[in-house]
Amino acid sequence: MKEYSSFKEIDRDLEILKLQTKIDQEEIKLNVAQVKSSLSPLSLAGSMFGSILQKALILKAVTKITGLKKVTAKVKT
C-alpha cells in the first residue's frame, strides 16, 4: 500500500485513476461498436462469401497441383 505525505499526492493519484477509468470506458465503447459492426448481416454474409471463395480457390489449386480429377459415377437404371 502506498503511503502519502501530502494531499497533493493523493489528488494527483486520484486524477490519474479518473483518467484511466475514462480511457477504459472509451476502449469498451470502441470494442462494443467493433463487435456490433462485425456481427451485422452484411458483414457476416461478406465473411461467409469470402470463406467459400477462398476454399474454392484452394481446392482448385490443389487439384491443379496434384492432377486429380473429379470422378463421377454413372448409375444404372
N, C-alpha and C positions, 0 to 999 in steps of 0.2 A: 504494500500500500504506500502511496506517495505521501510524503509529508510536505505541507505548505508552510512557508514562512510569512506569506502576506496574502491579503485578499486580492491583490493584483494578479498573483499567480493563479489563484482559484478562478478568477474571472477569465483569464486567458485560456485556461484549460476548458472551461465551460463553453467559451466561444468556439474553440476548436471542435468540441464534441457536437455542438449545434450544427456547425458547417459540415461535419462528417455525416451527420444524420440527414441533412438536406441532400448531400451528394448521393447517399444510399437510396433515398426516396426517388431521386431522379433516375438512377440506374434501374430501379424496379419499374418505374413508368416506361422507360425505354424497352426493357425486356418484355413487358406485357404487350406493348404495341408491336414488337417484333413477332411475338408468338401469335398474336391475332392476325397479322398480315400473312404469316406463313401457313395459317390454318384456313385461309379464305378459300372458297371453292375454286376460284380461278387459279390460285397458286397450287392447290392440290392437283388440279387437272393438268396443269403445266408440268408439274413434277412427275406425274404418272406417265404422261406422254413422253417426256424426256427419258424416263427409265426404260420404257418399252422400246423407244428408238435406239437407245444405247445397247440394249440386249440384242436387238435385231442386227445391228451393225457388227457386234462381236460374233454372233452366230455366223454371219456371212463371211467374216474374216477367217474364222476358224475353219469353216467349210472350204474356203478357197485354199488355205494353207495345207490342210490335211488331204484335200482332194476327195473328200467324202461327198457322195450324192444322196439325195433323198430317195428312198426306196418306197414304192407304193405297191401294195398287194392287190391283186385282182381277185375279186370274189366271184365264184361260180354260182350261177343261179339256175 
